[in-house]
Amino acid sequence: MGNASAEMTMPQISPLVGEPIKRADAERLAGVLKALADPARLRLLSLIQSVPEGEASVSDLTAPLGLSQPTVSHHLRILTEAGLLEREKRGVWAYYRLVPSAIATIADLLTPPRKRSARRTR
């Protein structure tokens, strides 16, 4: 599998900046948010991020999640296709790590710009 993050294209404008987001951009963002909107996937991201090596294999993740290997693999595939994880195959094992730029992009898109405080004149 190739580097999914290279395939992920996030909108250049936040839906919260006051300009309408384009339909295609909204669909891409919704797809990524849908991948995030699952408790097991959020836990996977958290588990992978928290290991000292910054990467984990399916076998490292099944016991902490309490899910079967096929279920964990399914969730990892969804997160990888969304561009949130990178997958690297080493021998018979595949290792997953976060794509920090993808996580940062989502955070930036969902963070409204600071409003300028209006100065009061007396």
Backbone as ProteinMPNN parsed JSONL, in Angstrom:
{"seq_chain_A": "MGNASAEMTMPQISPLVGEPIKRADAERLAGVLKALADPARLRLLSLIQSVPEGEASVSDLTAPLGLSQPTVSHHLRILTEAGLLEREKRGVWAYYRLVPSAIATIADLLTPPRKRSARRTR", "coords_chain_A": {"N_chain_A": [[0.855, -1.175, 0.0], [0.559, 2.207, -0.79], [1.747, 5.458, 0.249], [-0.694, 6.826, 1.974], [-1.167, 9.366, 2.922], [-0.177, 11.075, 1.035], [-2.073, 10.97, -0.865], [-4.26, 12.123, 0.295], [-6.136, 14.983, 0.186], [-6.742, 17.869, 1.7], [-9.207, 20.415, 2.297], [-8.393, 23.817, 1.543], [-9.439, 25.842, 2.931], [-11.048, 26.656, 5.938], [-14.191, 25.457, 7.176], [-15.092, 27.173, 9.039], [-14.328, 29.808, 8.753], [-15.905, 31.737, 7.701], [-16.317, 31.832, 4.989], [-18.071, 30.007, 2.517], [-17.548, 26.508, 2.332], [-16.359, 24.56, -0.346], [-18.217, 22.067, -2.148], [-16.828, 19.648, -2.889], [-14.584, 19.839, -1.234], [-15.841, 19.784, 1.243], [-16.882, 17.205, 1.185], [-14.515, 15.665, 1.162], [-13.376, 16.403, 3.634], [-15.431, 15.559, 5.344], [-15.262, 12.804, 4.949], [-12.796, 12.204, 6.156], [-13.343, 13.032, 8.764], [-15.375, 11.252, 9.336], [-13.935, 8.891, 9.43], [-12.567, 9.354, 11.776], [-14.614, 9.4, 13.626], [-15.205, 7.252, 15.46], [-15.116, 5.297, 18.302], [-13.22, 3.166, 18.681], [-11.333, 3.722, 16.686], [-10.409, 6.238, 17.447], [-9.205, 5.499, 19.835], [-7.224, 3.821, 18.794], [-5.583, 5.674, 17.408], [-4.696, 7.128, 19.613], [-3.368, 5.137, 21.115], [-1.294, 4.388, 19.34], [0.073, 6.794, 19.119], [0.973, 7.065, 21.686], [2.91, 5.118, 22.225], [6.387, 4.604, 22.877], [8.015, 4.216, 20.581], [6.507, 5.324, 18.605], [5.111, 3.955, 16.72], [3.179, 1.065, 15.81], [2.246, -2.397, 15.564], [-0.426, -4.518, 14.317], [-0.631, -6.655, 16.087], [0.342, -5.507, 18.395], [-1.746, -3.938, 19.153], [-4.179, -5.263, 19.495], [-4.729, -6.514, 22.05], [-4.75, -4.254, 23.944], [-6.994, -2.901, 22.952], [-8.948, -4.808, 23.099], [-10.125, -6.071, 20.984], [-10.649, -8.175, 18.094], [-8.066, -9.399, 15.841], [-8.781, -9.161, 13.03], [-10.714, -7.11, 13.21], [-9.298, -4.95, 14.301], [-7.429, -4.607, 12.241], [-9.163, -3.814, 10.191], [-10.068, -1.286, 11.158], [-7.605, 0.059, 11.22], [-7.02, 0.091, 8.494], [-9.021, 1.818, 7.526], [-8.311, 4.22, 8.809], [-5.812, 4.589, 7.656], [-6.444, 4.843, 4.923], [-7.8, 7.233, 5.083], [-5.751, 8.914, 5.433], [-4.673, 9.44, 7.892], [-2.988, 7.723, 9.171], [0.169, 6.164, 8.511], [1.384, 3.332, 6.8], [3.79, 0.844, 7.075], [5.348, -1.825, 5.649], [7.193, -4.488, 6.941], [8.856, -7.222, 6.393], [6.818, -9.816, 7.42], [5.222, -8.278, 8.946], [3.222, -5.358, 9.471], [3.609, -1.983, 10.213], [2.217, 0.794, 11.875], [1.933, 4.329, 11.937], [1.25, 7.643, 13.152], [0.223, 10.376, 11.041], [1.371, 13.284, 11.498], [1.005, 15.792, 10.22], [-1.462, 15.531, 8.949], [-3.232, 15.301, 11.094], [-2.789, 17.778, 12.289], [-3.689, 19.459, 10.251], [-6.437, 18.929, 10.217], [-7.112, 19.825, 12.78], [-6.466, 22.552, 12.475], [-8.315, 23.282, 10.477], [-10.682, 23.064, 11.843], [-10.545, 24.889, 13.833], [-11.715, 27.915, 14.761], [-10.826, 31.167, 13.545], [-9.231, 33.612, 15.633], [-11.231, 36.082, 16.949], [-11.055, 39.511, 16.387], [-10.785, 41.672, 19.04], [-13.072, 44.137, 19.642], [-12.285, 47.447, 20.099], [-13.3, 49.518, 22.647], [-14.515, 52.741, 22.564], [-14.542, 55.621, 24.487]], "CA_chain_A": [[0.0, 0.0, 0.0], [1.35, 3.43, -0.878], [1.592, 6.451, 1.304], [-2.044, 7.365, 1.847], [-1.219, 10.795, 3.217], [0.103, 11.803, -0.193], [-3.311, 10.984, -1.631], [-5.26, 12.912, 0.986], [-6.082, 16.422, -0.054], [-7.682, 18.544, 2.577], [-9.562, 21.744, 1.811], [-7.474, 24.878, 1.927], [-10.161, 26.838, 3.729], [-11.836, 26.072, 7.011], [-15.617, 25.757, 7.118], [-15.414, 28.078, 10.121], [-13.737, 31.133, 8.567], [-16.884, 32.689, 7.191], [-16.567, 31.598, 3.572], [-18.621, 28.66, 2.336], [-16.628, 25.48, 1.865], [-16.805, 23.945, -1.602], [-18.813, 20.745, -1.963], [-15.801, 18.605, -2.951], [-13.783, 19.965, -0.018], [-16.679, 19.324, 2.356], [-16.965, 15.744, 1.104], [-13.226, 15.112, 1.591], [-13.258, 16.616, 5.076], [-16.408, 14.684, 5.998], [-14.726, 11.445, 4.908], [-11.754, 12.093, 7.185], [-14.002, 13.117, 10.073], [-16.103, 9.994, 9.525], [-12.932, 7.91, 9.859], [-12.249, 9.66, 13.175], [-15.806, 9.357, 14.466], [-15.43, 5.908, 15.96], [-14.325, 5.18, 19.528], [-12.064, 2.269, 18.516], [-10.327, 4.406, 15.868], [-9.799, 7.274, 18.284], [-8.3, 4.804, 20.748], [-6.065, 3.376, 18.016], [-4.7, 6.826, 17.215], [-4.119, 7.442, 20.911], [-2.425, 4.071, 21.466], [-0.116, 4.479, 18.472], [0.779, 8.022, 19.474], [1.537, 6.987, 23.037], [4.036, 4.183, 22.362], [7.655, 5.332, 22.73], [8.539, 4.106, 19.225], [5.644, 6.096, 17.713], [4.501, 3.074, 15.733], [2.728, -0.194, 16.387], [1.69, -3.386, 14.637], [-1.753, -4.981, 14.713], [-0.506, -7.512, 17.272], [0.557, -4.633, 19.556], [-2.944, -3.145, 19.422], [-5.388, -6.058, 19.734], [-5.0, -6.695, 23.49], [-5.208, -3.023, 24.603], [-8.336, -2.537, 22.505], [-9.901, -5.877, 23.391], [-10.799, -6.411, 19.729], [-9.972, -9.208, 17.32], [-7.099, -8.93, 14.849], [-9.43, -8.649, 11.816], [-11.402, -5.849, 13.5], [-8.255, -3.921, 14.427], [-6.916, -4.384, 10.883], [-10.195, -3.045, 9.477], [-10.006, 0.103, 11.621], [-6.331, 0.63, 10.771], [-7.153, 0.347, 7.05], [-9.842, 3.024, 7.356], [-7.496, 5.371, 9.217], [-4.745, 4.745, 6.665], [-7.061, 5.37, 3.703], [-8.169, 8.626, 5.352], [-4.514, 9.695, 5.485], [-4.332, 9.742, 9.28], [-1.908, 6.815, 9.532], [1.02, 5.609, 7.464], [1.619, 1.902, 6.981], [5.063, 0.392, 6.518], [5.476, -3.284, 5.709], [8.536, -4.995, 7.224], [8.707, -8.676, 6.434], [5.407, -10.215, 7.485], [4.521, -7.349, 9.825], [2.972, -3.984, 9.028], [3.659, -1.044, 11.329], [1.421, 1.993, 11.643], [2.31, 5.53, 12.692], [0.426, 8.818, 12.85], [0.677, 11.397, 10.098], [1.117, 14.504, 12.278], [0.518, 16.901, 9.394], [-2.894, 15.327, 8.696], [-3.931, 15.626, 12.342], [-2.679, 19.232, 12.45], [-4.552, 20.093, 9.251], [-7.823, 18.819, 10.701], [-7.242, 20.747, 13.919], [-6.48, 23.924, 11.94], [-9.563, 23.51, 9.751], [-11.807, 23.124, 12.773], [-10.307, 25.928, 14.827], [-12.088, 29.219, 14.21], [-9.815, 32.203, 13.778], [-9.531, 34.483, 16.768], [-11.94, 37.322, 16.589], [-10.403, 40.708, 16.905], [-11.642, 42.309, 20.041], [-13.391, 45.524, 19.273], [-11.895, 48.408, 21.133], [-14.383, 50.421, 23.021], [-14.119, 54.144, 22.693], [-15.407, 56.328, 25.447]], "C_chain_A": [[0.893, 1.227, 0.0], [1.094, 4.345, 0.288], [0.257, 7.15, 1.127], [-2.085, 8.86, 2.091], [-0.925, 11.626, 1.982], [-1.167, 11.932, -1.025], [-4.373, 11.884, -0.998], [-5.08, 14.394, 0.662], [-7.169, 17.065, 0.778], [-8.03, 19.89, 1.975], [-8.58, 22.789, 2.317], [-8.138, 25.917, 2.819], [-11.023, 26.129, 4.764], [-13.312, 26.39, 6.808], [-16.029, 26.774, 8.179], [-14.876, 29.496, 9.931], [-14.703, 32.141, 7.964], [-17.162, 32.558, 5.711], [-17.112, 30.186, 3.415], [-17.555, 27.698, 1.804], [-17.206, 24.856, 0.593], [-17.287, 22.532, -1.328], [-17.752, 19.643, -1.941], [-14.928, 18.636, -1.702], [-14.555, 19.461, 1.192], [-16.776, 17.803, 2.36], [-15.665, 15.092, 1.557], [-13.071, 15.23, 3.102], [-14.217, 15.703, 5.835], [-15.921, 13.235, 6.017], [-13.671, 11.223, 5.971], [-12.389, 12.128, 8.572], [-14.799, 11.853, 10.371], [-15.141, 8.901, 9.992], [-12.574, 8.116, 11.331], [-13.406, 9.373, 14.127], [-16.164, 7.934, 14.911], [-14.553, 5.743, 17.203], [-13.094, 4.279, 19.384], [-10.967, 2.956, 17.708], [-9.652, 5.528, 16.644], [-8.824, 6.643, 19.277], [-7.064, 4.309, 20.024], [-5.077, 4.51, 17.815], [-3.977, 7.16, 18.513], [-3.069, 6.403, 21.321], [-1.145, 4.171, 20.637], [0.722, 5.693, 18.851], [1.514, 7.871, 20.799], [2.709, 6.014, 23.181], [5.346, 4.924, 22.104], [8.219, 5.317, 21.309], [7.727, 4.931, 18.226], [5.011, 5.279, 16.617], [4.137, 1.762, 16.403], [2.211, -1.105, 15.285], [0.311, -3.797, 15.142], [-1.654, -5.805, 15.997], [-0.25, -6.698, 18.537], [-0.756, -3.99, 20.032], [-4.175, -3.971, 19.795], [-5.716, -6.182, 21.216], [-5.452, -5.394, 24.16], [-6.621, -2.607, 24.192], [-9.38, -3.568, 22.88], [-10.712, -6.266, 22.169], [-9.995, -7.478, 18.997], [-9.016, -8.593, 16.305], [-7.776, -8.434, 13.578], [-10.132, -7.3, 12.036], [-10.397, -4.705, 13.616], [-7.689, -3.592, 13.048], [-7.884, -3.549, 10.057], [-10.127, -1.571, 9.865], [-8.712, 0.785, 11.171], [-6.375, 0.954, 9.274], [-7.946, 1.63, 6.805], [-9.038, 4.274, 7.707], [-6.372, 5.639, 8.224], [-5.307, 5.34, 5.377], [-7.469, 6.829, 3.867], [-6.937, 9.523, 5.435], [-4.064, 10.051, 6.889], [-3.193, 8.874, 9.808], [-1.095, 6.473, 8.29], [1.278, 4.157, 7.814], [2.939, 1.551, 6.321], [5.182, -1.107, 6.733], [6.938, -3.653, 5.925], [8.424, -6.504, 7.399], [7.239, -9.034, 6.426], [4.573, -9.239, 8.313], [4.319, -6.003, 9.142], [2.939, -3.11, 10.281], [2.946, 0.243, 10.931], [1.93, 3.131, 12.51], [1.417, 6.68, 12.237], [1.068, 9.665, 11.762], [0.38, 12.735, 10.784], [0.561, 15.654, 11.446], [-0.974, 16.756, 9.098], [-3.715, 15.694, 9.926], [-3.925, 17.144, 12.549], [-3.592, 19.96, 11.472], [-6.005, 20.06, 9.701], [-8.053, 19.784, 11.854], [-7.326, 22.19, 13.425], [-7.794, 24.234, 11.243], [-10.745, 23.697, 10.691], [-11.642, 24.166, 13.873], [-10.678, 27.276, 14.225], [-10.988, 30.24, 14.472], [-10.223, 33.053, 14.978], [-10.213, 35.744, 16.264], [-11.169, 38.495, 17.174], [-11.324, 41.364, 17.905], [-11.831, 43.774, 19.643], [-13.004, 46.451, 20.417], [-13.07, 49.338, 21.398], [-13.825, 51.822, 23.135], [-15.1, 54.833, 23.618], [-15.324, 57.781, 25.254]], "O_chain_A": [[1.887, 1.27, 0.725], [0.32, 4.035, 1.194], [0.098, 7.975, 0.228], [-2.935, 9.557, 1.537], [-1.376, 12.767, 1.886], [-1.322, 12.881, -1.793], [-5.281, 12.352, -1.685], [-4.005, 14.964, 0.848], [-8.36, 16.827, 0.575], [-7.237, 20.455, 1.221], [-8.008, 22.646, 3.397], [-7.464, 26.772, 3.393], [-11.651, 25.112, 4.47], [-13.653, 27.469, 6.323], [-17.186, 27.194, 8.218], [-14.957, 30.308, 10.853], [-14.332, 33.294, 7.744], [-18.143, 33.113, 5.217], [-16.665, 29.268, 4.103], [-16.763, 28.053, 0.931], [-18.416, 24.655, 0.489], [-16.825, 21.878, -0.393], [-17.778, 18.788, -1.056], [-14.57, 17.587, -1.167], [-13.995, 18.794, 2.062], [-16.754, 17.182, 3.422], [-15.693, 14.08, 2.256], [-12.683, 14.271, 3.77], [-13.847, 15.135, 6.862], [-16.144, 12.519, 6.993], [-13.647, 10.176, 6.618], [-12.019, 11.349, 9.451], [-14.889, 11.43, 11.523], [-15.487, 8.084, 10.845], [-12.308, 7.151, 12.047], [-13.185, 9.129, 15.313], [-17.3, 7.488, 14.747], [-13.356, 6.026, 17.148], [-12.032, 4.604, 19.915], [-9.787, 2.79, 18.015], [-8.448, 5.74, 16.507], [-7.749, 7.186, 19.531], [-5.964, 4.367, 20.574], [-3.876, 4.338, 18.024], [-2.778, 7.442, 18.506], [-2.002, 6.761, 21.819], [-0.042, 4.054, 21.172], [1.95, 5.614, 18.895], [2.561, 8.484, 21.006], [3.434, 6.081, 24.173], [5.413, 5.776, 21.218], [8.832, 6.292, 20.876], [8.2, 5.208, 17.124], [4.434, 5.832, 15.681], [4.708, 1.393, 17.428], [1.795, -0.65, 14.22], [-0.071, -3.462, 16.263], [-2.491, -5.672, 16.89], [-0.586, -7.143, 19.635], [-0.858, -3.553, 21.179], [-5.125, -3.428, 20.358], [-6.865, -5.978, 21.608], [-6.448, -5.41, 24.883], [-7.358, -2.028, 24.991], [-10.565, -3.249, 22.972], [-11.845, -6.732, 22.289], [-8.805, -7.659, 19.254], [-9.136, -7.42, 15.953], [-7.394, -7.379, 13.071], [-10.139, -6.451, 11.145], [-10.626, -3.618, 13.088], [-7.492, -2.421, 12.724], [-7.462, -2.671, 9.304], [-10.129, -0.701, 8.995], [-8.726, 1.954, 10.787], [-5.833, 1.97, 8.839], [-7.567, 2.439, 5.958], [-9.082, 5.269, 6.983], [-6.019, 6.793, 7.981], [-4.706, 6.247, 4.803], [-7.483, 7.581, 2.892], [-7.059, 10.746, 5.498], [-3.168, 10.877, 7.061], [-2.517, 9.24, 10.77], [-1.604, 6.492, 7.169], [1.379, 3.799, 8.988], [3.187, 1.905, 5.169], [5.124, -1.592, 7.863], [7.817, -3.196, 5.194], [7.955, -6.991, 8.428], [6.494, -8.614, 5.54], [3.35, -9.364, 8.372], [5.144, -5.569, 8.338], [2.314, -3.463, 11.281], [3.061, 0.714, 9.799], [2.309, 2.93, 13.663], [0.905, 6.698, 11.118], [2.286, 9.669, 11.586], [-0.727, 13.26, 10.668], [-0.277, 16.414, 11.931], [-1.68, 17.76, 9.006], [-4.767, 16.323, 9.813], [-4.938, 17.724, 12.938], [-4.203, 20.969, 11.827], [-6.72, 21.055, 9.579], [-9.069, 20.478, 11.899], [-8.158, 22.963, 13.899], [-8.333, 25.33, 11.398], [-11.696, 24.408, 10.368], [-12.505, 24.304, 14.74], [-10.031, 27.734, 13.283], [-10.305, 30.184, 15.495], [-11.406, 33.19, 15.291], [-9.801, 36.363, 15.284], [-10.7, 38.454, 18.311], [-12.506, 41.581, 17.634], [-10.886, 44.51, 19.358], [-13.377, 46.227, 21.568], [-13.719, 49.853, 20.488], [-12.776, 52.041, 23.741], [-16.314, 54.647, 23.535], [-15.981, 58.537, 25.97]]}, "name": "protein", "num_of_chains": 1, "seq": "MGNASAEMTMPQISPLVGEPIKRADAERLAGVLKALADPARLRLLSLIQSVPEGEASVSDLTAPLGLSQPTVSHHLRILTEAGLLEREKRGVWAYYRLVPSAIATIADLLTPPRKRSARRTR"}
